[in-house]
Amino acid sequence: MGKDIYGFDEDNTYEKDMEELEEEPIKEEPKNKPFHKLSGEDIKRKVRDGKIINALKKIKDPEIDLDIWTLGLIYDMEIVENKPKIVMTFTSPMCPFGPQIVNSVKTEIMKLSYDEPEIELVFNPLWEPSEEVKEMLGMG
């Protein structure tokens, strides 16, 4: 009986020593712990540069036509040696405008003479609009 290039024989079975399979350690995937989202006020106190906040207010989510700061898409931010580190999310994990939004964040912040920001995208917790945003969107 011949085997194909993948190691399967004619009746579609694959021979491998079961002892070898049992010895391989099973790796558990790390649990996706929720990120602790800071309030806008906490981020302002932490960053202490209103220019960055104003730059983020210029960037709109094209689907919703509200800026990413007001929407609450910025979960955390700090500046380490002129390099902003931003933790953010999108209105949904499958946001078709995600790459465009990230590029806009980088562009607007670099206009302020900061180094290119490091952006971490998180989706746990998923974005939920605040009561204020719900009212702006007519959902309140």
C-alpha positions in Angstrom: 0.0 0.0 0.0 1.4 3.4 -1.0 1.1 6.6 1.0 0.4 10.0 -0.5 2.6 13.0 0.1 0.9 13.8 3.4 1.5 10.3 4.9 -2.1 8.9 4.3 -2.5 5.5 2.9 -5.2 4.4 0.3 -8.0 4.1 2.9 -7.3 7.6 4.2 -5.7 6.6 7.5 -2.6 8.1 8.9 -0.2 6.0 10.9 1.6 7.7 13.8 2.9 6.1 17.0 0.2 6.7 19.6 2.8 6.8 22.4 4.4 9.7 20.6 1.1 11.5 20.4 0.4 11.0 24.1 3.8 12.4 25.2 3.2 15.7 23.5 2.2 18.2 26.2 -1.2 19.8 25.8 -0.9 23.6 25.8 -3.8 25.6 27.1 -4.5 28.8 25.5 -4.2 31.8 27.8 -7.6 33.1 29.0 -8.5 36.4 27.4 -8.7 38.5 30.5 -10.7 41.7 30.1 -8.7 44.9 29.9 -9.4 47.4 32.6 -10.7 50.4 30.6 -9.9 53.8 32.1 -12.3 56.7 32.0 -11.6 59.7 29.8 -10.9 61.8 32.8 -8.4 59.2 34.1 -6.6 59.1 30.7 -6.5 63.0 30.6 -4.8 63.0 34.1 -2.4 60.3 33.1 -1.3 61.8 29.8 -1.4 65.5 30.8 -1.3 66.7 27.1 -4.6 68.1 25.9 -3.2 68.3 22.4 -3.3 64.5 22.1 -6.9 64.3 23.3 -7.8 67.1 20.8 -6.1 65.1 18.0 -8.1 62.0 18.9 -11.3 64.1 18.8 -10.5 64.9 15.1 -10.7 61.2 14.1 -14.2 60.0 13.3 -15.5 56.5 13.0 -16.8 56.7 9.4 -19.7 54.4 10.1 -21.0 56.4 13.1 -19.7 59.9 12.3 -18.6 60.5 15.9 -15.0 60.9 17.0 -13.2 58.0 18.6 -12.6 59.9 21.9 -16.3 60.7 22.4 -17.2 57.2 21.4 -15.0 55.8 24.2 -12.8 53.8 21.9 -9.6 54.8 23.8 -9.2 52.5 26.8 -5.8 53.6 28.1 -2.9 55.8 27.0 0.5 56.7 28.3 3.6 58.5 26.9 7.0 56.9 27.5 9.9 58.9 26.3 8.0 60.7 23.5 6.3 57.5 22.4 2.6 57.3 23.0 1.2 53.9 23.9 -2.5 53.6 23.2 -4.9 50.8 24.1 -8.0 51.1 22.0 -10.9 49.2 20.5 -13.3 49.5 17.6 -17.1 49.6 17.7 -17.0 45.9 16.7 -14.1 43.5 16.2 -14.9 43.3 12.5 -15.0 47.0 11.9 -14.2 47.5 8.2 -12.7 50.9 9.0 -10.3 49.6 11.7 -7.1 50.0 9.7 -8.1 53.5 8.5 -8.8 54.5 12.1 -5.5 53.2 13.4 -3.6 55.0 10.6 -5.4 58.2 11.4 -4.5 57.9 15.1 -0.8 57.5 14.2 -0.9 60.3 11.7 -2.6 62.8 13.9 -0.4 62.1 16.9 2.8 62.2 14.9 1.8 65.7 13.7 2.3 66.7 17.3 6.0 65.8 17.1 5.6 62.5 19.0 7.2 59.3 17.9 4.9 56.8 16.0 2.5 55.6 18.7 2.3 51.9 19.7 -1.3 50.9 19.4 -2.7 47.8 21.1 -6.2 46.7 20.0 -8.3 44.9 22.6 -11.8 43.5 22.2 -12.4 42.4 25.8 -14.3 44.1 27.0 -16.2 44.8 23.8 -17.2 48.4 23.2 -20.5 49.6 24.6 -21.7 53.1 24.0 -22.1 55.3 27.0 -25.6 56.7 27.8 -24.4 60.0 26.4 -23.3 58.4 23.1 -26.6 56.4 22.9 -28.5 59.7 23.1 -26.3 61.2 20.4 -27.0 58.2 18.2 -30.7 58.3 18.9 -30.6 55.0 20.9 -31.3 56.5 24.3 
